[in-house]
Every structure is written in structure tokens, then in C-alpha cells.
Amino acid sequence: MSRDEANAVLAFKNAWLGAVTSAEALVKMAPAVQGLPDDSVPASLDFEAYHRILGAHANAVAGLRGLLDDLKRKIEPE
């Protein structure tokens, strides 16, 4: 295995960990979201916290998908 291949696998593992970690934050927040009373007014929601957690997860997943696509392109014959 070349150094570039080893670095690519390490990058993939780290990106995967980022996506998993950000998903764990979603899971931790799930009971609070599901526990919101049905008659809650939207103004009472913690928009900043939701945006922060969802943004982190979206970025982690998008980065992982981009990396995976790049890696796949590099090994496919042209």
C-alpha cells in the first residue's frame, strides 16, 4: 500500500468518525425534540442549537460523501 493510499484510508476513517459523532449529537437531542409538547409555539424552539447540530451533521456527511466520491474516481479506470 502506498503512502497516498494509506492517507486516503485514514482520511476516510476520520471523516466517517466525524459523521458518526455528529449523528450521536442528533440522537442525544432526539428525546428533547420528541418530548416537545404538541401545542408548543415555534418561537419557543432553540433554533440556534438545532441549526448548530444539524449543520455539523450535514457538513460531516457532505464531506464524507465528497471524499468517498473522490476516492472512487481515483480507483476507477478512465
C-alpha positions as CSV (number, residue, x, y, z in Angstrom):
1,M,0.0,0.0,0.0
2,S,1.4,3.4,-1.0
3,R,1.6,6.3,1.4
4,D,-1.2,8.1,-0.6
5,E,-3.4,5.0,-0.2
6,A,-2.8,4.8,3.5
7,N,-3.5,8.6,3.8
8,A,-6.7,8.1,1.8
9,V,-7.9,5.3,4.1
10,L,-7.0,7.4,7.2
11,A,-8.9,10.4,5.8
12,F,-11.9,8.1,5.1
13,K,-11.8,6.7,8.7
14,N,-11.6,10.2,10.2
15,A,-14.4,11.5,8.0
16,W,-16.6,8.5,8.9
17,L,-15.9,9.2,12.6
18,G,-17.0,12.8,12.1
19,A,-20.3,11.7,10.6
20,V,-20.9,9.2,13.4
21,T,-20.0,11.7,16.1
22,S,-22.4,14.3,14.6
23,A,-25.1,11.7,14.3
24,E,-24.6,10.9,18.0
25,A,-25.4,14.5,18.8
26,L,-28.7,14.2,16.8
27,V,-29.5,11.0,18.8
28,K,-28.8,12.8,22.1
29,M,-31.1,15.6,21.2
30,A,-33.9,13.3,19.9
31,P,-35.7,12.8,23.2
32,A,-35.9,16.6,23.8
33,V,-37.3,17.1,20.3
34,Q,-39.8,14.2,20.6
35,G,-40.7,15.4,24.0
36,L,-41.8,18.8,22.8
37,P,-45.5,19.3,23.7
38,D,-47.7,19.3,20.6
39,D,-49.0,22.7,21.5
40,S,-45.5,24.3,21.6
41,V,-45.2,27.5,19.8
42,P,-42.3,27.6,17.2
43,A,-40.9,30.7,18.9
44,S,-40.1,28.6,21.9
45,L,-37.7,26.3,19.9
46,D,-34.0,26.6,20.4
47,F,-33.3,27.3,16.7
48,E,-29.6,28.0,17.3
49,A,-28.9,24.6,18.9
50,Y,-30.9,22.8,16.2
51,H,-29.1,24.7,13.4
52,R,-25.7,24.0,15.0
53,I,-26.2,20.3,15.4
54,L,-27.9,19.8,12.0
55,G,-25.3,22.0,10.3
56,A,-22.5,20.0,11.8
57,H,-24.1,16.7,10.7
58,A,-24.8,18.0,7.2
59,N,-21.3,19.2,6.8
60,A,-19.8,15.9,8.1
61,V,-22.0,13.8,5.8
62,A,-21.3,16.0,2.8
63,G,-17.6,15.9,3.4
64,L,-17.6,12.2,3.8
65,R,-19.6,11.7,0.6
66,G,-17.3,14.0,-1.3
67,L,-14.3,12.2,-0.1
68,L,-15.8,8.8,-1.0
69,D,-16.6,10.1,-4.4
70,D,-13.1,11.3,-4.9
71,L,-11.6,8.1,-3.7
72,K,-13.9,6.1,-6.0
73,R,-12.9,8.3,-9.0
74,K,-9.2,7.7,-8.3
75,I,-9.6,3.9,-8.5
76,E,-12.0,3.6,-11.4
77,P,-10.3,3.2,-14.8
78,E,-10.7,6.1,-17.2
